Amino acid sequence: MNSSKRVRPLFFILCVACFGNTTVISKANEEKASNVIMLWPKDGLSKGKEGIGTPKPDRGDGHIRLTDVTKPSMHYFPISTTKMPSPSVILCPGGGYNYLVTTKMESIAKWLNEHGVFAFILHYRTPKKRKDAFEDIQRAVRIVRSRASEWKIDPKRIGVMGSSAGGHLAARVSTGYENKTYQAVDEHDGVSCKPDFTVLLYPAYMNNGEALSQDFTVSDELSPTLIITAKDDGFFPGSKIYAKALEEAGASVRVHFFEKGGHGFSLRPKQYPLSTWPDLCLQWLRDKNFIQE
């Protein structure tokens, strides 16, 4: 057989391998440059910014509210240096499933970084796309767990934290991680989307009257949950019902119900004792061995 004929198939294989490797490297460099990870393969960053969200009119409160998100993504906040695999938290902004108040989560992401926690802000699909948003949070947890070694993340210390509607979404993935909401699209979907811990900040839509919302199925197999809210929040009854359901099911739950604080408080509220919530959250994370400081 002619040696040149033997070389051609080998050359073709090498070209394909190099092209595939170049594509992976290009994607990684693209993510690193923008700090944005698209959740679904069909929504690559290189395909333009259409669908990543439109800011709503400014309310004069310093917050950005994104709507019309059809290409969901994660915006990640890596810690500066780490020798050991670190914990991570996927942050779910609130906004009534109509928009995403992303700026409130940015301060929390940076605060988590200060304590050695890798953070991601999830831009899930809106408006009024609860089913799609549930798919997005499941996919987000799977991506972080699947790529944990690449980012020096501990795959057994991946948490979710959500506020308001984002709290509802975080609770959904915490309780509904076994629900198959979409067909696998790549290797990332081969791992579990069960969070290792859950933090709910003034969550909304947790109840249906006096009963727990049918969105949740609780058991003693759920990961530890922390609920932080205020009793003068209109959604407080739902937090109370959810906490009671977890406790009765034998799940690990800790609550901090403040007398005053309303709905939508920030990382650094001025009023005491509500202002202590970040420290209480850190203490819970330490108690559960999710962070070591």
Phi and psi in degrees as a GROMACS rama.xvg file:
@    title "Ramachandran Plot"
@    xaxis  label "Phi"
@    yaxis  label "Psi"
@TYPE xy
-64.6754  131.381  ASN-2
-62.6249  -31.8011  SER-3
-65.7719  -32.1374  SER-4
-69.9542  -32.0211  LYS-5
-71.6431  -31.5694  ARG-6
-72.9293  -33.6075  VAL-7
-58.9983  -48.0569  ARG-8
-61.0903  -39.9988  PRO-9
-62.9403  -41.8719  LEU-10
-62.1534  -40.6828  PHE-11
-62.8874  -44.2021  PHE-12
-61.7771  -43.1137  ILE-13
-63.7683  -38.9336  LEU-14
-63.6806  -43.8622  CYS-15
-62.4417  -44.4924  VAL-16
-61.9183  -43.5943  ALA-17
-65.3828  -40.1894  CYS-18
-63.1384  -44.3898  PHE-19
-62.539  -42.8087  GLY-20
-65.458  -39.3451  ASN-21
-63.8245  -38.1505  THR-22
-63.1431  -44.029  THR-23
-62.9338  -45.3335  VAL-24
-63.428  -42.1259  ILE-25
-60.9946  -42.901  SER-26
-63.599  -43.2514  LYS-27
-63.4395  -42.3523  ALA-28
-65.3096  -37.5361  ASN-29
-62.9665  -44.0531  GLU-30
-63.7183  -44.3683  GLU-31
-62.6204  -39.4879  LYS-32
-68.6467  -33.0825  ALA-33
-105.012  -13.8657  SER-34
58.9951  29.2729  ASN-35
-125.459  133.615  VAL-36
-119.228  116.252  ILE-37
-73.512  137.158  MET-38
-73.9259  -35.3888  LEU-39
-117.373  137.534  TRP-40
-53.8812  -32.4359  PRO-41
-71.1286  -13.4119  LYS-42
-109.114  48.0957  ASP-43
-60.0361  148.55  GLY-44
-58.0345  -34.582  LEU-45
-67.9554  -8.39997  SER-46
-89.1043  11.5796  LYS-47
100.673  168.817  GLY-48
-92.1632  -6.05993  LYS-49
-62.1083  127.979  GLU-50
97.6255  -5.80642  GLY-51
-85.8765  -2.84049  ILE-52
127.209  141.256  GLY-53
-116.871  125.663  THR-54
-65.4942  135.88  PRO-55
-79.9782  164.845  LYS-56
-53.47  140.551  PRO-57
-64.946  130.498  ASP-58
-93.7819  -0.689522  ARG-59
80.6932  14.203  GLY-60
-107.257  6.72814  ASP-61
82.1443  6.02775  GLY-62
-109.027  143.003  HIS-63
-96.5558  131.875  ILE-64
-119.581  114.696  ARG-65
-98.1683  137.426  LEU-66
-133.787  179.75  THR-67
55.167  44.8873  ASP-68
-87.5822  108.689  VAL-69
-110.998  -14.2484  THR-70
-116.797  88.453  LYS-71
-66.6194  151.868  PRO-72
-153.033  171.068  SER-73
-120.673  133.933  MET-74
-104.203  119.289  HIS-75
-107.521  148.536  TYR-76
-124.323  92.8203  PHE-77
-77.2394  150.721  PRO-78
-77.8345  151.258  ILE-79
-64.3568  -47.9909  SER-80
-138.912  141.428  THR-81
-155.152  132.569  THR-82
-98.5977  -30.3457  LYS-83
-108.1  153.892  MET-84
-55.7998  130.439  PRO-85
-104.626  159.902  SER-86
-72.5184  163.032  PRO-87
-143.378  155.797  SER-88
-135.429  131.849  VAL-89
-96.6186  119.965  ILE-90
-97.6412  128.419  LEU-91
-110.363  108.274  CYS-92
-66.9896  157.158  PRO-93
-90.7683  -178.013  GLY-94
143.312  19.3302  GLY-95
65.8482  20.6346  GLY-96
61.778  14.7522  TYR-97
-104.92  -31.202  ASN-98
-155.805  175.597  TYR-99
-123.245  120.238  LEU-100
-86.8679  80.5108  VAL-101
-70.5059  -30.7677  THR-102
-65.713  -30.9644  THR-103
-64.3978  -33.194  LYS-104
-79.8624  -22.6728  MET-105
-63.798  -41.5737  GLU-106
-66.5123  -36.0322  SER-107
-68.7533  -39.057  ILE-108
-60.7117  -45.0139  ALA-109
-67.8801  -35.8669  LYS-110
-64.156  -42.5334  TRP-111
-62.4774  -41.1998  LEU-112
-55.552  -40.8371  ASN-113
-60.8625  -22.8969  GLU-114
-108.442  23.9271  HIS-115
76.9854  24.923  GLY-116
-115.418  125.616  VAL-117
-72.4466  133.401  PHE-118
-124.487  147.091  ALA-119
-130.361  136.113  PHE-120
-103.955  120.381  ILE-121
-86.469  122.501  LEU-122
-99.248  86.0633  HIS-123
-83.6306  165.092  TYR-124
-68.6044  134.807  ARG-125
-145.073  164.449  THR-126
-91.0727  160.065  PRO-127
49.0798  50.0794  LYS-128
-127.237  60.881  LYS-129
-61.9489  -40.1364  ARG-130
-62.9514  -45.2304  LYS-131
-65.4752  -39.6545  ASP-132
-62.1365  -37.2626  ALA-133
-65.0785  -41.1906  PHE-134
-60.6043  -40.895  GLU-135
-65.2026  -41.2233  ASP-136
-71.1108  -37.2277  ILE-137
-61.7013  -45.4879  GLN-138
-63.2626  -39.9974  ARG-139
-61.6834  -46.2243  ALA-140
-62.2195  -40.9252  VAL-141
-64.8588  -40.8039  ARG-142
-63.1434  -46.2058  ILE-143
-62.2469  -42.9873  VAL-144
-68.5976  -40.693  ARG-145
-66.5447  -33.251  SER-146
-103.036  16.9449  ARG-147
-56.0353  -45.9454  ALA-148
-64.9011  -35.7519  SER-149
-61.9254  -38.4996  GLU-150
-97.8444  3.1704  TRP-151
60.4691  46.1916  LYS-152
-108.017  142.21  ILE-153
-79.0344  115.894  ASP-154
-67.6462  -9.68334  PRO-155
-104.042  9.55055  LYS-156
-135.325  55.0006  ARG-157
-108.591  115.285  ILE-158
-113.222  168.103  GLY-159
-124.794  143.078  VAL-160
-136.929  128.679  MET-161
-138.246  150.451  GLY-162
-118.29  140.494  SER-163
54.7329  -121.451  SER-164
-61.2401  -31.9684  ALA-165
-65.6693  -29.0266  GLY-166
-67.4621  -41.1443  GLY-167
-59.8051  -43.3034  HIS-168
-65.8196  -41.2921  LEU-169
-62.6066  -40.1242  ALA-170
-67.0701  -33.4159  ALA-171
-64.0674  -44.8267  ARG-172
-73.0644  -27.7627  VAL-173
-66.4817  -35.3751  SER-174
-101.947  -20.8559  THR-175
-115.673  31.9001  GLY-176
-67.7777  -18.7924  TYR-177
-88.7467  -9.48531  GLU-178
-71.7672  125.544  ASN-179
-88.4456  100.551  LYS-180
-93.5336  -14.2254  THR-181
-155.605  160.21  TYR-182
-77.9611  139.813  GLN-183
-56.3152  138.181  ALA-184
-112.362  -19.5066  VAL-185
-163.899  -169.339  ASP-186
-65.9749  -24.2206  GLU-187
-62.5499  -28.612  HIS-188
-79.0834  5.11316  ASP-189
-87.0259  -1.88831  GLY-190
-112.953  167.309  VAL-191
-72.8931  147.122  SER-192
-103.591  17.3728  CYS-193
-76.621  120.644  LYS-194
-68.5513  150.937  PRO-195
-84.5004  -19.4758  ASP-196
-159.397  159.222  PHE-197
-137.444  133.008  THR-198
-121.592  123.963  VAL-199
-112.909  119.712  LEU-200
-104.267  119.72  LEU-201
32.9298  59.009  TYR-202
-64.9671  151.718  PRO-203
-116.64  162.828  ALA-204
61.6604  33.7443  TYR-205
-87.7547  -13.8784  MET-206
-134.15  165.068  ASN-207
-126.156  90.8173  ASN-208
67.8989  -124.284  GLY-209
-87.7014  -3.47165  GLU-210
-107.376  159.13  ALA-211
-67.6791  141.878  LEU-212
-58.8573  143.493  SER-213
-70.0807  -3.89713  GLN-214
-68.8171  -16.4231  ASP-215
-119.655  136.709  PHE-216
-122.186  111.389  THR-217
-101.007  151.619  VAL-218
-157.999  175.289  SER-219
-78.1138  -0.390841  ASP-220
-91.1556  -1.36073  GLU-221
-71.2771  149.752  LEU-222
-71.1717  159.564  SER-223
-55.8646  141.524  PRO-224
-127.8  138.371  THR-225
-118.22  130.198  LEU-226
-119.063  125.225  ILE-227
-125.356  120.421  ILE-228
-159.669  178.982  THR-229
-119.509  147.352  ALA-230
-71.2274  -19.788  LYS-231
-92.4525  12.344  ASP-232
-81.8451  132.11  ASP-233
-60.2798  -21.8458  GLY-234
-92.8874  4.01871  PHE-235
-57.0232  -41.8089  PHE-236
-52.8249  -37.0958  PRO-237
-65.4257  -39.2444  GLY-238
-62.6527  -41.9926  SER-239
-64.8998  -43.0466  LYS-240
-65.568  -42.0216  ILE-241
-64.783  -44.8441  TYR-242
-60.8922  -42.2719  ALA-243
-64.4039  -39.9454  LYS-244
-63.7063  -41.9055  ALA-245
-63.1984  -45.3212  LEU-246
-61.838  -44.9349  GLU-247
-67.0939  -26.9664  GLU-248
-81.5414  -10.0876  ALA-249
89.4086  12.2782  GLY-250
-81.2125  156.893  ALA-251
-80.2288  119.515  SER-252
-144.078  138.425  VAL-253
-127.361  140.199  ARG-254
-124.934  148.595  VAL-255
-130.795  100.338  HIS-256
-102.928  106.747  PHE-257
-86.5176  148.041  PHE-258
-65.2484  -42.4072  GLU-259
-127.435  150.638  LYS-260
159.14  -22.9983  GLY-261
64.9917  -157.922  GLY-262
-111.858  134.589  HIS-263
91.8518  24.2982  GLY-264
-67.252  157.133  PHE-265
-94.9446  -171.723  SER-266
-64.9659  -35.789  LEU-267
-123.931  66.664  ARG-268
-65.7483  148.542  PRO-269
-78.62  -33.5359  LYS-270
-76.6682  142.671  GLN-271
-100.087  141.782  TYR-272
-91.2317  3.87414  PRO-273
-55.5591  -31.1468  LEU-274
-63.7525  -12.4473  SER-275
-86.9313  -2.3636  THR-276
-59.2548  -38.9831  TRP-277
-60.6469  -39.9487  PRO-278
-66.6055  -38.2604  ASP-279
-66.2065  -36.3769  LEU-280
-65.0128  -45.7793  CYS-281
-60.9447  -40.5426  LEU-282
-63.4008  -40.2984  GLN-283
-63.8195  -42.4276  TRP-284
-62.2403  -36.5234  LEU-285
-69.3035  -44.8364  ARG-286
-58.94  -33.5558  ASP-287
-91.718  4.20797  LYS-288
63.371  29.2107  ASN-289
-86.0791  -25.3123  PHE-290
-131.651  150.314  ILE-291
-126.428  120.653  GLN-292
